[in-house]
Amino acid sequence: MSRRDYGPQSPAAARFLETLDRLDIPETVALAAAGGGVVGTAPHDPQVLARAELRLELREIARRADRLDAVRAIGREVERWAGSTQTWFPAGVAATSDGTATLGPRFAALQFVLDAAYGVVLADQLRLADLELLLGPWRDLAGDPFEPGSRFAADDSAHAGDSDDPDHPGASASAEEQPG
């Protein structure tokens, strides 16, 4: 994997993909069920709506940032994972010949995995709230793909949006500027 494969966030993308390859079935099922907790599953749920709207914008965001190739590359890796019948088993536990049991949870988790993958590649192009929306379920289950201290790491998210530059993707409005 070269740095240009996934853009400026290649190290985080590599960590994300390494973690993805190590997810076991219970973790994959938990990620697939993230819609029942962190995100919500009801079509009228505000987070479901926000996530759907953001997904529609991601291609344009990637195009503007000249990262369509990076998004496609990480998407192919996620596709490989979703279609794989190989799983991790604890020592002494043999896999059955029926690998299709792993495909259901992987396909169910696919939307959350793709959200996280695209969020990693486009992190510097997204508002912090959008990045959290894309990475929230992944971070809850698998941890943060960004190094501690990175402006995109969850532990720094409270400070990363405090940019003085209103045009910075992570900039946040002060309390006085917020409506309501």
Sequence and secondary structure as in RCSB ss.txt:
>XXXX:A:sequence
MSRRDYGPQSPAAARFLETLDRLDIPETVALAAAGGGVVGTAPHDPQVLARAELRLELREIARRADRLDAVRAIG
REVERWAGSTQTWFPAGVAATSDGTATLGPRFAALQFVLDAAYGVVLADQLRLADLELLLGPWRDLAGDPFEPGS
RFAADDSAHAGDSDDPDHPGASASAEEQPG
>XXXX:A:secstr
  GGGSGGGHHHHHHHHHHHHH  HHHHHHHHGGGGTTS  STT HHHHHHHHHHHHHHHHHHHTT HHHHHHHH
HHHHHHHH       TT    S GGGGHHHHHHHHHHHHHHHHHHHTGGGS HHHHHHHHHHHHHHH  SS TT 
TTSGGGHHHHT  S TTSTT    TTTS  
